[in-house]
Amino acid sequence: MIQIINTTQVRQELPNLLNQVAQTGANIIITRGGKPLAKIVPYVTKSPNANYKQQLLNLTGDWFNFKEYQEQRKKTKIRLKKLYATSST
């Protein structure tokens, strides 16, 4: 979603606009005299998995316990390392 606002609105509502961009991923075009001047876009990290936790919560719903998932994943990795260590000797 792209929102177009003028510089006066930006001065009055900047904190709200930044929150909106961060939470919804919306792009905001800032105009002066009806001409585009700048664009506010969400910050994207280089890691594609940076929002992995939030993506899982969105996919699975609020019942998903991410910490429990991480602990189970660590335990599984440890078991696999032990299994490979014993099988290679």
Secondary structure, DSSP 8 states (H G I E B T S, - for coil): -EEEEEHHHHHHHHHHHHHHHHHH--EEEEEETTEEEEEE-----S-TTTTHHHHHHHHH-TT--HHHHHHHHHHHHHHHHHHHHHH--
